[in-house]
Amino acid sequence: MKLWFTRAGRACYLGLGLSLLSFGAQALEGGSPIVQPGAPGESSRQISADQAIQLAGLRYSAADVRFMADMIPHHQQALDMSALAPERSQNRELLDLARRIDASQRDEIEFMEQWLRERGEPVPDRDWLPHVAPADHAQHDHHGHHHHGHQRQHHHHVGHGMEGMATPAQMAELENSSGEAFDRLFLALMIEHHRGALIMVEDLLAERGSAQEPTLFEFVTDVKNDQTAEIDRMTIMLASYTADPRVGLAAGFRDAGEAIWNMQLAASLPKPEGFFDPANPAALPPDRLEELAGMEAEKTDLPSERSRPSLLDFANSDLAF
């Protein structure tokens, strides 16, 4: 089929072609405007091609910077708490814990400060006092975190303290205590402090586009794993300081499960010596004794550390289903 154009039609198509060529050349020369959308409530702005390339190369977000800047004074309070332990506690396990916290969080502060410097971001002061919630808001915030989790993030940027921070009064009480009183208060405050750090990590990961940088994501993951494990250890340590005699009871020959029934042992009348076998005080039958001995032997035969399987291990081969 042939197309026939009038002189006016040919002129029209020729003009359209020249316009497209002109637009393409202008785009190639960078003449097309590049607009960066503004944040909510802010206007957009026109940026250059070089600025657009720099923005595209950014691998961290404003939420990442805020997290690192907030975690620095948060960690500093943990250092201040740990520094009180050597002169106030006699518990070797707690002193070892305080040393581990001091070493790990001191290194993490240095890492966070260096991370901010390398990206040209301001490094905050380590002073934690401006980030502590007022005493009259502490209980209200604690209630809100459990029932309104979607409103939890960024509270410390609108006049509230950061998560898990001890108040100046609590820090003064810790400084003025010693012995078991110090140990109990230290563990209680540090558990809450670690839980606050986990909330901050949770809030960061809930932000779209945050923690995308591999180095930052690895750091955040380490903080989450390490502090979760320390919370578990400190919870067990804190339970040992309770005056409740049922703590530590377990089902068995001597402890017959009083803790399960929420009872307290008032008196015990064991059989007098000579009326039972000291090697088998529960008078278990021989087959049960053999079974228990076999279970104990299996425990001792297990390797103390489970090594990572090699690449030639059957489980890592294509034959494993």
C-alpha positions as a Markdown table, in Angstrom:
| # | Residue | x | y | z |
|---|---|---|---|---|
| 1 | Met | 0.0 | 0.0 | 0.0 |
| 2 | Lys | 1.4 | 3.4 | -0.9 |
| 3 | Leu | 1.0 | 6.5 | 1.3 |
| 4 | Trp | 0.4 | 9.8 | -0.4 |
| 5 | Phe | 1.2 | 13.0 | 1.4 |
| 6 | Thr | 0.4 | 16.5 | 0.5 |
| 7 | Arg | 3.1 | 19.2 | 0.6 |
| 8 | Ala | 1.6 | 20.4 | 3.9 |
| 9 | Gly | 1.6 | 16.8 | 5.3 |
| 10 | Arg | 5.3 | 16.3 | 4.4 |
| 11 | Ala | 6.2 | 19.6 | 6.0 |
| 12 | Cys | 4.3 | 18.5 | 9.2 |
| 13 | Tyr | 6.2 | 15.2 | 9.5 |
| 14 | Leu | 9.5 | 16.8 | 8.7 |
| 15 | Gly | 8.9 | 19.3 | 11.5 |
| 16 | Leu | 8.0 | 16.5 | 14.0 |
| 17 | Gly | 11.2 | 14.6 | 13.1 |
| 18 | Leu | 13.3 | 17.7 | 13.7 |
| 19 | Ser | 11.7 | 18.2 | 17.1 |
| 20 | Leu | 12.4 | 14.6 | 18.2 |
| 21 | Leu | 16.0 | 15.0 | 17.0 |
| 22 | Ser | 16.3 | 18.2 | 18.9 |
| 23 | Phe | 14.8 | 16.7 | 22.1 |
| 24 | Gly | 17.2 | 13.7 | 21.9 |
| 25 | Ala | 20.2 | 15.8 | 21.4 |
| 26 | Gln | 19.2 | 18.0 | 24.4 |
| 27 | Ala | 18.7 | 14.8 | 26.5 |
| 28 | Leu | 22.1 | 13.5 | 25.5 |
| 29 | Glu | 23.7 | 16.8 | 26.4 |
| 30 | Gly | 22.2 | 16.6 | 29.9 |
| 31 | Gly | 19.7 | 19.3 | 29.2 |
| 32 | Ser | 16.7 | 17.4 | 30.7 |
| 33 | Pro | 16.1 | 18.5 | 34.3 |
| 34 | Ile | 16.7 | 15.9 | 37.1 |
| 35 | Val | 14.3 | 16.5 | 40.0 |
| 36 | Gln | 14.9 | 15.1 | 43.4 |
| 37 | Pro | 11.6 | 14.7 | 45.3 |
| 38 | Gly | 11.5 | 16.4 | 48.7 |
| 39 | Ala | 10.7 | 14.8 | 52.0 |
| 40 | Pro | 7.1 | 15.1 | 53.3 |
| 41 | Gly | 6.4 | 18.8 | 53.7 |
| 42 | Glu | 9.4 | 19.8 | 51.7 |
| 43 | Ser | 9.6 | 21.0 | 48.1 |
| 44 | Ser | 11.5 | 19.1 | 45.3 |
| 45 | Arg | 14.7 | 20.4 | 44.0 |
| 46 | Gln | 16.6 | 20.2 | 40.7 |
| 47 | Ile | 20.0 | 18.6 | 40.8 |
| 48 | Ser | 22.8 | 18.0 | 38.4 |
| 49 | Ala | 23.8 | 14.8 | 36.8 |
| 50 | Asp | 26.9 | 14.5 | 39.1 |
| 51 | Gln | 24.7 | 15.0 | 42.1 |
| 52 | Ala | 22.3 | 12.3 | 40.8 |
| 53 | Ile | 25.2 | 9.9 | 40.4 |
| 54 | Gln | 26.4 | 10.6 | 44.0 |
| 55 | Leu | 22.9 | 10.0 | 45.3 |
| 56 | Ala | 22.6 | 6.7 | 43.4 |
| 57 | Gly | 25.9 | 5.6 | 44.9 |
| 58 | Leu | 24.8 | 6.1 | 48.5 |
| 59 | Arg | 24.3 | 2.8 | 50.2 |
| 60 | Tyr | 23.1 | 4.1 | 53.6 |
| 61 | Ser | 20.0 | 6.0 | 54.7 |
| 62 | Ala | 19.2 | 8.7 | 57.1 |
| 63 | Ala | 17.8 | 6.0 | 59.4 |
| 64 | Asp | 21.2 | 4.3 | 59.4 |
| 65 | Val | 22.9 | 7.6 | 60.4 |
| 66 | Arg | 20.4 | 8.2 | 63.1 |
| 67 | Phe | 20.8 | 4.7 | 64.5 |
| 68 | Met | 24.6 | 4.9 | 64.7 |
| 69 | Ala | 24.4 | 8.4 | 66.3 |
| 70 | Asp | 21.9 | 7.3 | 68.9 |
| 71 | Met | 23.7 | 4.0 | 69.7 |
| 72 | Ile | 26.9 | 5.8 | 70.6 |
| 73 | Pro | 25.6 | 7.5 | 73.8 |
| 74 | His | 23.5 | 4.4 | 74.5 |
| 75 | His | 26.6 | 2.3 | 74.6 |
| 76 | Gln | 28.4 | 4.9 | 76.7 |
| 77 | Gln | 25.9 | 4.4 | 79.5 |
| 78 | Ala | 26.6 | 0.7 | 79.5 |
| 79 | Leu | 30.3 | 1.5 | 79.8 |
| 80 | Asp | 29.7 | 3.8 | 82.7 |
| 81 | Met | 27.6 | 1.1 | 84.5 |
| 82 | Ser | 30.3 | -1.5 | 83.9 |
| 83 | Ala | 33.0 | 0.8 | 85.2 |
| 84 | Leu | 31.3 | 0.7 | 88.6 |
| 85 | Ala | 31.5 | -3.1 | 89.0 |
| 86 | Pro | 35.1 | -3.7 | 90.1 |
| 87 | Glu | 34.9 | -1.6 | 93.3 |
| 88 | Arg | 31.4 | -2.7 | 94.3 |
| 89 | Ser | 30.9 | -6.4 | 93.4 |
| 90 | Gln | 32.5 | -9.5 | 94.7 |
| 91 | Asn | 30.8 | -11.8 | 92.2 |
| 92 | Arg | 33.4 | -13.2 | 89.8 |
| 93 | Glu | 30.8 | -14.1 | 87.2 |
| 94 | Leu | 29.3 | -10.6 | 87.2 |
| 95 | Leu | 32.8 | -9.0 | 87.1 |
| 96 | Asp | 33.6 | -11.1 | 84.0 |
| 97 | Leu | 30.4 | -10.0 | 82.5 |
| 98 | Ala | 31.1 | -6.3 | 83.1 |
| 99 | Arg | 34.6 | -6.7 | 81.5 |
| 100 | Arg | 33.1 | -8.3 | 78.4 |
| 101 | Ile | 30.5 | -5.6 | 78.1 |
| 102 | Asp | 33.2 | -2.9 | 78.5 |
| 103 | Ala | 35.4 | -4.5 | 75.9 |
| 104 | Ser | 32.7 | -5.2 | 73.3 |
| 105 | Gln | 30.8 | -1.9 | 73.5 |
| 106 | Arg | 34.0 | 0.2 | 73.6 |
| 107 | Asp | 35.0 | -1.4 | 70.3 |
| 108 | Glu | 31.6 | -0.9 | 68.9 |
| 109 | Ile | 31.6 | 2.8 | 69.8 |
| 110 | Glu | 34.9 | 3.3 | 68.0 |
| 111 | Phe | 33.4 | 1.5 | 65.0 |
| 112 | Met | 30.3 | 3.6 | 64.9 |
| 113 | Glu | 32.3 | 6.8 | 65.2 |
| 114 | Gln | 34.6 | 5.8 | 62.4 |
| 115 | Trp | 31.6 | 4.7 | 60.3 |
| 116 | Leu | 30.1 | 8.2 | 60.6 |
| 117 | Arg | 33.4 | 10.0 | 59.9 |
| 118 | Glu | 34.1 | 8.0 | 56.7 |
| 119 | Arg | 30.7 | 9.1 | 55.3 |
| 120 | Gly | 31.1 | 12.7 | 56.2 |
| 121 | Glu | 28.3 | 12.5 | 58.9 |
| 122 | Pro | 28.6 | 14.4 | 62.2 |
| 123 | Val | 29.9 | 12.3 | 65.1 |
| 124 | Pro | 27.7 | 12.9 | 68.3 |
| 125 | Asp | 29.0 | 13.5 | 71.8 |
| 126 | Arg | 29.1 | 10.4 | 73.9 |
| 127 | Asp | 27.2 | 12.0 | 76.8 |
| 128 | Trp | 24.0 | 10.0 | 77.4 |
| 129 | Leu | 22.3 | 12.4 | 79.8 |
| 130 | Pro | 20.4 | 14.4 | 77.2 |
| 131 | His | 18.9 | 11.1 | 75.9 |
| 132 | Val | 17.3 | 10.0 | 79.1 |
| 133 | Ala | 13.5 | 10.2 | 79.4 |
| 134 | Pro | 12.0 | 12.3 | 82.2 |
| 135 | Ala | 11.0 | 10.1 | 85.2 |
| 136 | Asp | 7.3 | 11.0 | 84.8 |
| 137 | His | 7.3 | 9.7 | 81.2 |
| 138 | Ala | 9.2 | 6.4 | 81.8 |
| 139 | Gln | 6.3 | 4.3 | 82.8 |
| 140 | His | 4.0 | 5.8 | 80.1 |
| 141 | Asp | 6.6 | 5.0 | 77.4 |
| 142 | His | 7.1 | 1.5 | 78.7 |
| 143 | His | 3.4 | 0.8 | 78.5 |
| 144 | Gly | 3.2 | 2.3 | 75.0 |
| 145 | His | 6.1 | 0.2 | 73.7 |
| 146 | His | 4.2 | -3.0 | 74.4 |
| 147 | His | 0.8 | -2.0 | 73.1 |
| 148 | His | 1.6 | 0.5 | 70.4 |
| 149 | Gly | 4.7 | -0.9 | 68.7 |
| 150 | His | 3.9 | 0.9 | 65.4 |
| 151 | Gln | 4.2 | 4.3 | 67.2 |
| 152 | Arg | 7.4 | 3.4 | 69.1 |
| 153 | Gln | 10.1 | 4.4 | 66.6 |
| 154 | His | 11.8 | 7.8 | 66.9 |
| 155 | His | 10.2 | 8.6 | 70.2 |
| 156 | His | 13.5 | 9.9 | 71.5 |
| 157 | His | 13.5 | 12.5 | 68.7 |
| 158 | Val | 10.4 | 14.2 | 70.0 |
| 159 | Gly | 11.3 | 14.8 | 73.6 |
| 160 | His | 11.5 | 11.2 | 74.9 |
| 161 | Gly | 14.5 | 9.3 | 76.0 |
| 162 | Met | 16.1 | 6.4 | 74.2 |
| 163 | Glu | 15.1 | 2.9 | 74.8 |
| 164 | Gly | 16.3 | 1.1 | 77.9 |
| 165 | Met | 18.3 | 4.0 | 79.4 |
| 166 | Ala | 18.7 | 4.2 | 83.1 |
| 167 | Thr | 17.7 | 7.5 | 84.7 |
| 168 | Pro | 20.2 | 9.7 | 86.6 |
| 169 | Ala | 18.5 | 8.6 | 89.9 |
| 170 | Gln | 19.0 | 4.9 | 89.0 |
| 171 | Met | 22.6 | 5.5 | 88.1 |
| 172 | Ala | 23.2 | 7.3 | 91.4 |
| 173 | Glu | 21.5 | 4.4 | 93.3 |
| 174 | Leu | 23.8 | 2.0 | 91.5 |
| 175 | Glu | 26.9 | 4.0 | 92.3 |
| 176 | Asn | 26.0 | 4.2 | 96.0 |
| 177 | Ser | 25.3 | 0.4 | 96.3 |
| 178 | Ser | 27.6 | -2.5 | 96.9 |
| 179 | Gly | 27.7 | -6.2 | 97.3 |
| 180 | Glu | 24.6 | -8.2 | 96.4 |
| 181 | Ala | 22.5 | -5.0 | 96.3 |
| 182 | Phe | 24.8 | -3.7 | 93.5 |
| 183 | Asp | 24.7 | -7.0 | 91.7 |
| 184 | Arg | 20.9 | -7.2 | 91.6 |
| 185 | Leu | 20.5 | -3.6 | 90.5 |
| 186 | Phe | 23.3 | -3.8 | 87.9 |
| 187 | Leu | 21.8 | -6.9 | 86.3 |
| 188 | Ala | 18.3 | -5.4 | 86.3 |
| 189 | Leu | 19.4 | -2.1 | 84.7 |
| 190 | Met | 21.7 | -3.8 | 82.2 |
| 191 | Ile | 19.0 | -6.3 | 81.1 |
| 192 | Glu | 16.6 | -3.3 | 80.5 |
| 193 | His | 19.4 | -1.5 | 78.7 |
| 194 | His | 20.1 | -4.4 | 76.4 |
| 195 | Arg | 16.4 | -4.8 | 75.7 |
| 196 | Gly | 16.4 | -1.1 | 74.7 |
| 197 | Ala | 19.2 | -1.7 | 72.2 |
| 198 | Leu | 17.3 | -4.6 | 70.7 |
| 199 | Ile | 14.2 | -2.3 | 70.2 |
| 200 | Met | 16.5 | 0.2 | 68.5 |
| 201 | Val | 17.7 | -2.5 | 66.1 |
| 202 | Glu | 14.2 | -3.7 | 65.5 |
| 203 | Asp | 13.1 | -0.1 | 64.6 |
| 204 | Leu | 16.0 | 0.3 | 62.2 |
| 205 | Leu | 15.3 | -2.9 | 60.4 |
| 206 | Ala | 11.6 | -1.9 | 60.1 |
| 207 | Glu | 12.7 | 1.2 | 58.1 |
| 208 | Arg | 12.4 | 0.7 | 54.4 |
| 209 | Gly | 15.8 | 0.9 | 52.7 |
| 210 | Ser | 17.8 | 0.8 | 56.0 |
| 211 | Ala | 20.8 | -1.4 | 56.9 |
| 212 | Gln | 21.4 | -2.2 | 53.2 |
| 213 | Glu | 25.1 | -1.6 | 53.5 |
| 214 | Pro | 26.8 | -5.0 | 54.2 |
| 215 | Thr | 29.1 | -3.7 | 56.8 |
| 216 | Leu | 26.3 | -2.0 | 58.7 |
| 217 | Phe | 24.0 | -5.0 | 58.4 |
| 218 | Glu | 26.7 | -7.3 | 59.8 |
| 219 | Phe | 27.2 | -4.9 | 62.7 |
| 220 | Val | 23.5 | -4.6 | 63.5 |
| 221 | Thr | 23.2 | -8.4 | 63.4 |
| 222 | Asp | 26.1 | -8.8 | 65.8 |
| 223 | Val | 24.6 | -6.3 | 68.2 |
| 224 | Lys | 21.3 | -8.2 | 68.1 |
| 225 | Asn | 22.8 | -11.6 | 68.6 |
| 226 | Asp | 25.4 | -10.6 | 71.3 |
| 227 | Gln | 22.9 | -8.6 | 73.4 |
| 228 | Thr | 20.2 | -11.3 | 73.2 |
| 229 | Ala | 22.7 | -13.9 | 74.5 |
| 230 | Glu | 23.8 | -11.6 | 77.3 |
| 231 | Ile | 20.2 | -10.9 | 78.3 |
| 232 | Asp | 19.7 | -14.7 | 78.7 |
| 233 | Arg | 22.9 | -15.0 | 80.9 |
| 234 | Met | 22.0 | -12.0 | 83.0 |
| 235 | Thr | 18.4 | -13.2 | 83.6 |
| 236 | Ile | 19.8 | -16.5 | 85.0 |
| 237 | Met | 22.3 | -14.6 | 87.1 |
| 238 | Leu | 19.6 | -12.3 | 88.5 |
| 239 | Ala | 17.4 | -15.2 | 89.4 |
| 240 | Ser | 20.1 | -16.6 | 91.7 |
| 241 | Tyr | 19.9 | -13.5 | 93.9 |
| 242 | Thr | 16.3 | -14.0 | 94.8 |
| 243 | Ala | 15.4 | -14.9 | 98.4 |
| 244 | Asp | 12.7 | -17.3 | 97.2 |
| 245 | Pro | 14.0 | -20.8 | 98.3 |
| 246 | Arg | 12.2 | -22.5 | 95.4 |
| 247 | Val | 14.6 | -21.0 | 92.8 |
| 248 | Gly | 16.8 | -23.8 | 91.5 |
| 249 | Leu | 14.6 | -26.6 | 92.7 |
| 250 | Ala | 14.0 | -29.4 | 90.2 |
| 251 | Ala | 12.2 | -32.7 | 90.1 |
| 252 | Gly | 14.4 | -35.5 | 91.7 |
| 253 | Phe | 15.1 | -37.5 | 94.7 |
| 254 | Arg | 15.8 | -34.6 | 97.0 |
| 255 | Asp | 13.9 | -31.8 | 95.3 |
| 256 | Ala | 10.5 | -33.3 | 94.5 |
| 257 | Gly | 9.2 | -30.5 | 92.3 |
| 258 | Glu | 8.1 | -28.0 | 94.9 |
| 259 | Ala | 8.6 | -25.2 | 92.5 |
| 260 | Ile | 6.2 | -26.7 | 90.0 |
| 261 | Trp | 3.4 | -26.7 | 92.5 |
| 262 | Asn | 4.4 | -23.2 | 93.8 |
| 263 | Met | 5.1 | -24.7 | 97.3 |
| 264 | Gln | 7.8 | -24.0 | 99.8 |
| 265 | Leu | 9.6 | -26.9 | 101.5 |
| 266 | Ala | 9.0 | -26.5 | 105.3 |
| 267 | Ala | 10.8 | -29.6 | 106.5 |
| 268 | Ser | 12.5 | -32.8 | 105.2 |
| 269 | Leu | 12.7 | -36.1 | 107.1 |
| 270 | Pro | 15.1 | -38.3 | 105.1 |
| 271 | Lys | 15.8 | -41.9 | 106.1 |
| 272 | Pro | 18.4 | -42.3 | 108.8 |
| 273 | Glu | 21.8 | -43.7 | 107.8 |
| 274 | Gly | 21.8 | -47.5 | 107.7 |
| 275 | Phe | 18.3 | -47.7 | 106.3 |
| 276 | Phe | 19.2 | -47.0 | 102.7 |
| 277 | Asp | 22.0 | -47.6 | 100.2 |
| 278 | Pro | 24.2 | -44.5 | 99.9 |
| 279 | Ala | 25.1 | -45.4 | 96.3 |
| 280 | Asn | 21.4 | -45.7 | 95.5 |
| 281 | Pro | 19.4 | -43.6 | 98.0 |
| 282 | Ala | 16.3 | -43.6 | 95.8 |
| 283 | Ala | 16.2 | -47.4 | 95.8 |
| 284 | Leu | 16.0 | -47.5 | 92.0 |
| 285 | Pro | 15.8 | -51.0 | 90.3 |
| 286 | Pro | 19.0 | -52.3 | 88.6 |
| 287 | Asp | 17.7 | -51.8 | 85.0 |
| 288 | Arg | 17.0 | -48.1 | 85.8 |
| 289 | Leu | 20.4 | -47.7 | 87.2 |
| 290 | Glu | 22.0 | -49.2 | 84.1 |
| 291 | Glu | 19.8 | -46.9 | 81.9 |
| 292 | Leu | 21.0 | -43.8 | 83.8 |
| 293 | Ala | 24.6 | -44.9 | 83.7 |
| 294 | Gly | 24.3 | -45.3 | 79.9 |
| 295 | Met | 22.8 | -41.8 | 79.5 |
| 296 | Glu | 25.6 | -40.3 | 81.6 |
| 297 | Ala | 28.2 | -42.1 | 79.4 |
| 298 | Glu | 26.6 | -40.8 | 76.2 |
| 299 | Lys | 26.9 | -37.2 | 77.6 |
| 300 | Thr | 30.6 | -37.6 | 78.3 |
| 301 | Asp | 31.3 | -39.2 | 74.9 |
| 302 | Leu | 29.8 | -36.2 | 73.0 |
| 303 | Pro | 32.4 | -33.8 | 71.5 |
| 304 | Ser | 32.6 | -30.5 | 73.5 |
| 305 | Glu | 32.5 | -28.4 | 70.3 |
| 306 | Arg | 30.6 | -29.3 | 67.1 |
| 307 | Ser | 33.0 | -28.4 | 64.2 |
| 308 | Arg | 31.7 | -27.0 | 61.0 |
| 309 | Pro | 31.5 | -29.8 | 58.3 |
| 310 | Ser | 34.1 | -29.7 | 55.5 |
| 311 | Leu | 33.2 | -29.0 | 51.9 |
| 312 | Leu | 33.7 | -32.7 | 51.2 |
| 313 | Asp | 31.2 | -33.7 | 53.8 |
| 314 | Phe | 28.4 | -35.9 | 52.5 |
| 315 | Ala | 25.8 | -33.3 | 53.7 |
| 316 | Asn | 27.5 | -30.7 | 51.4 |
| 317 | Ser | 27.6 | -33.0 | 48.3 |
| 318 | Asp | 25.1 | -33.3 | 45.5 |
| 319 | Leu | 24.2 | -36.7 | 46.8 |
| 320 | Ala | 22.5 | -35.4 | 49.9 |
| 321 | Phe | 18.7 | -35.0 | 49.6 |
